[in-house]
Amino acid sequence: MVCALKKGAFRRYLFLNVYMAASVLVSIGRYEVLSHSGFESSAYRYFYYYSDSVLTILLYFALTSLYAHVFGELKANRFVRLGAVILLAGTAVFSYAVVQQYNSRMLTHFVVELSQNLYFVGLVLTYLLWAAIMKMRETRAQLVQLVLALGVYFSLFAATYALRNLYPSQSSVFLSLLQMFGLVLPIAWAYAFWRLSMDERIAPARLAMVPR
């Protein structure tokens, strides 16, 4: 956020910075709950999963805002916003259908399921956006860096969630990995804002060399 403000990119990428601001507040809140209630407490568990759901939804909208930047010249912003809302609603309905058999704590199960499903949806959407960048030969270096970082982030989290479901006995290990992977996005976005100007372009030949 500081890098975005310093380089005049805060309003241009508003949703990305809103997500980062929420991440800071959630981290402070989690620390407070953890300090007072402990790691194994139900209060911390509830706060963690509910706050994670909020952050996931904000990150989802941050991703759709990058779609708007990529397709901005095609005047498709209205369709991007509409598609984002419809897809979010569809993911929520699907998540509810998965957890409706739970008689107790259904809301908590729904929140967890929604977060996990949105991570996978975000992963697919990010790769689709990257394919569009390659197809349209988008050369704005800052935008390319932001999208690429988001792709790596979603990939790491989606893989961790999948492994966590396969090996529930190792849940504590995967939770630790999630905290480490959480550093990827702020560091990569800080680099994009600080080192790359909004007008800087990347050579198409160099773009084609980026791993897909």
Secondary structure, 3 states (H helix, E strand, C coil): CHHHHHCCCCCCCHHHHHHHHHHHHHHHHHHHHHHHHCCCCHHHHHHHHHHHHHHHHHHHHHHHHHHHHHCHHHCCHHHHHHHHHHHHHHHHHHHHHHHCCCCCCHHHHHHHHHHHHHHHHHHHHHHHHHHHHHHHCCCEHHHHHHHHHHHHHHHHHHHHHHHHHHCHHHHHHHHHHHHHHCCHHHHHHHHHHHHCCCCCECCHHHHHCCCC
